[in-house]
Amino acid sequence: MKKLIAAAVFAALGLGAVAQAAPVVNARQLNQERRIDAGKRSGKLTHAEAARLKSEQRAIAMEEKRMRARHGGHLTASDKRILHARQEAANSHILNQKQDGQRGPNKLKL
């Protein structure tokens, strides 16, 4: 009985660690998509720029999905490093596009 309880506790701890890994990646993805939408609304991004940036975010999401499928629903440390690097690059692309001289439909300069 004690072994069964110990196994259940370890399983719960293991699932907690997995559950914590996914929201970090997904929260960052959601934040960057919100930044793209805000840039488009404010006029800092043109329609074409926003479409390219959204496409980049979709590609990262698909890559994460493939990585999880390869490893039974989990992300390895290597997978996390790769996704983090891709998100860092996407972050730079969003920042650069929002700060260039092109303006979207409402042409606000905020």
C-alpha positions as CSV (number, residue, x, y, z in Angstrom):
1,M,0.0,0.0,0.0
2,K,2.8,2.4,0.9
3,K,4.5,1.7,-2.5
4,L,1.2,2.5,-4.3
5,I,0.9,5.8,-2.5
6,A,4.5,6.7,-3.1
7,A,4.1,5.9,-6.8
8,A,1.0,8.1,-7.0
9,V,2.9,10.9,-5.3
10,F,5.8,10.7,-7.7
11,A,3.5,10.5,-10.7
12,A,1.7,13.6,-9.5
13,L,4.9,15.5,-9.1
14,G,6.1,14.4,-12.5
15,L,2.9,15.5,-14.2
16,G,3.1,18.9,-12.4
17,A,6.5,19.5,-13.9
18,V,5.2,18.7,-17.4
19,A,2.1,20.9,-16.8
20,Q,4.4,23.8,-15.9
21,A,6.6,23.5,-19.0
22,A,3.7,23.9,-21.5
23,P,2.2,27.1,-20.2
24,V,5.5,29.0,-20.3
25,V,6.0,28.3,-24.0
26,N,2.3,29.0,-24.7
27,A,2.1,32.1,-22.6
28,R,5.1,33.6,-24.5
29,Q,3.4,32.7,-27.8
30,L,0.2,34.3,-26.7
31,N,2.0,37.5,-25.6
32,Q,3.7,37.8,-28.9
33,E,0.5,37.3,-30.8
34,R,-1.1,40.1,-28.7
35,R,1.9,42.4,-29.5
36,I,1.4,41.8,-33.2
37,D,-2.4,42.5,-32.9
38,A,-1.7,45.7,-30.9
39,G,0.9,46.8,-33.5
40,K,-1.6,46.3,-36.3
41,R,-4.4,48.2,-34.4
42,S,-2.1,51.1,-33.5
43,G,-0.8,51.4,-37.1
44,K,2.8,50.5,-36.3
45,L,2.5,47.4,-38.4
46,T,1.2,47.1,-41.9
47,H,-1.1,44.3,-42.9
48,A,1.7,42.5,-44.7
49,E,4.1,42.8,-41.7
50,A,1.5,41.5,-39.3
51,A,0.7,38.6,-41.6
52,R,4.4,37.6,-41.9
53,L,4.8,37.8,-38.1
54,K,1.7,35.8,-37.4
55,S,2.9,33.2,-39.9
56,E,6.2,33.0,-38.0
57,Q,4.3,32.4,-34.8
58,R,2.2,29.6,-36.4
59,A,5.4,28.0,-37.6
60,I,6.8,28.0,-34.1
61,A,3.6,26.5,-32.8
62,M,3.6,23.8,-35.4
63,E,7.3,23.0,-34.5
64,E,6.3,22.7,-30.8
65,K,3.5,20.4,-31.7
66,R,5.8,18.2,-33.7
67,M,8.4,18.1,-30.9
68,R,5.7,17.1,-28.4
69,A,4.4,14.4,-30.7
70,R,8.0,13.0,-31.1
71,H,8.5,12.8,-27.3
72,G,5.1,11.5,-26.1
73,G,3.6,14.9,-25.2
74,H,6.7,16.3,-23.5
75,L,9.4,18.8,-24.4
76,T,13.0,17.8,-23.9
77,A,15.6,20.4,-22.6
78,S,16.9,20.6,-26.2
79,D,13.4,21.2,-27.6
80,K,12.9,24.0,-25.0
81,R,16.2,25.6,-26.0
82,I,15.3,25.5,-29.7
83,L,11.8,27.0,-29.1
84,H,13.2,29.7,-26.8
85,A,15.7,30.7,-29.5
86,R,12.9,30.8,-32.1
87,Q,10.8,32.9,-29.8
88,E,13.7,35.3,-29.2
89,A,14.2,35.7,-32.9
90,A,10.4,36.3,-33.4
91,N,10.5,38.8,-30.6
92,S,13.3,40.7,-32.4
93,H,11.4,40.6,-35.7
94,I,8.3,42.1,-34.0
95,L,10.3,44.8,-32.4
96,N,12.1,45.7,-35.6
97,Q,8.9,45.8,-37.7
98,K,7.1,47.9,-35.2
99,Q,10.0,50.4,-35.1
100,D,10.5,50.8,-38.9
101,G,9.2,53.7,-40.8
102,Q,6.3,51.9,-42.4
103,R,2.9,52.6,-41.0
104,G,-0.4,50.7,-41.1
105,P,-3.9,52.0,-42.1
106,N,-4.4,54.5,-39.2
107,K,-0.8,55.8,-39.4
108,L,-0.5,56.5,-35.7
109,K,3.0,57.2,-34.5
110,L,3.0,56.1,-30.8
